[in-house]
Amino acid sequence: MVRKIGRLFIIKTRLEAFLIIYALALGACERGIVYLGQYPGWGGKALFLACTGAVFMAGGKILDCLKHEKRLREAESEA
């Protein structure tokens, strides 16, 4: 039972990855808007960019990991 629940938290396809990245981006933009309100001027804009930049880095890492896992599965099936 625990294994079945655990499988829900594994990203298997690129579509799932893009949906997760989209959700991260929505949250980051919302947090960035709060920062703009709390810290008017340059500081708020810098924090907004930091939030969105983190999503770009995380998204790239998620997509790279999917490619890497696919290569490993193909190598195992060939061997």
C-alpha positions as CSV (number, residue, x, y, z in Angstrom):
1,M,0.0,0.0,0.0
2,V,2.8,2.4,0.9
3,R,4.5,1.6,-2.4
4,K,1.3,2.5,-4.4
5,I,1.1,5.8,-2.6
6,G,4.8,6.4,-3.2
7,R,4.4,6.0,-6.9
8,L,2.1,9.0,-7.0
9,F,5.1,11.2,-6.1
10,I,7.3,10.0,-9.0
11,I,7.5,12.1,-12.2
12,K,7.2,9.7,-15.1
13,T,6.5,11.7,-18.2
14,R,7.4,15.1,-19.7
15,L,3.7,16.1,-19.4
16,E,3.8,15.6,-15.7
17,A,7.0,17.5,-15.5
18,F,5.6,20.4,-17.4
19,L,2.5,20.5,-15.1
20,I,4.7,20.5,-12.0
21,I,6.9,23.3,-13.5
22,Y,3.8,25.3,-14.3
23,A,2.5,24.9,-10.7
24,L,6.0,26.0,-9.4
25,A,5.9,29.0,-11.7
26,L,2.4,30.1,-10.5
27,G,3.6,29.9,-6.9
28,A,6.8,31.8,-7.6
29,C,5.0,34.6,-9.4
30,E,2.5,34.9,-6.6
31,R,5.3,35.0,-4.1
32,G,7.1,37.6,-6.3
33,I,4.0,39.8,-6.3
34,V,4.0,39.7,-2.5
35,Y,7.6,40.7,-2.5
36,L,6.9,43.6,-4.8
37,G,4.3,44.9,-2.4
38,Q,6.5,44.4,0.7
39,Y,9.7,45.7,-0.8
40,P,8.9,48.5,-3.3
41,G,11.6,49.4,-5.7
42,W,14.7,47.6,-6.7
43,G,14.7,45.1,-3.8
44,G,11.3,43.7,-4.6
45,K,12.1,43.4,-8.3
46,A,15.3,41.5,-7.4
47,L,13.4,39.1,-5.2
48,F,10.8,38.6,-7.9
49,L,13.5,37.7,-10.4
50,A,15.1,35.3,-7.9
51,C,11.8,33.5,-7.4
52,T,11.2,33.1,-11.2
53,G,14.9,32.2,-11.8
54,A,14.6,29.4,-9.3
55,V,11.8,27.9,-11.3
56,F,13.9,28.0,-14.4
57,M,16.7,26.1,-12.7
58,A,14.4,23.6,-11.1
59,G,12.5,23.0,-14.3
60,G,15.7,22.4,-16.3
61,K,16.9,20.0,-13.6
62,I,13.6,18.0,-13.7
63,L,13.7,17.7,-17.5
64,D,17.3,16.7,-17.5
65,C,16.6,14.0,-14.8
66,L,13.8,12.6,-17.0
67,K,16.1,12.3,-19.9
68,H,18.8,10.7,-17.8
69,E,16.4,8.1,-16.3
70,K,15.1,7.3,-19.8
71,R,18.7,6.6,-21.0
72,L,19.3,4.4,-17.9
73,R,16.2,2.3,-18.6
74,E,17.2,1.9,-22.3
75,A,20.7,0.8,-21.3
76,E,19.3,-1.7,-18.8
77,S,17.0,-3.2,-21.5
78,E,19.8,-3.5,-23.9
79,A,22.2,-5.2,-21.5
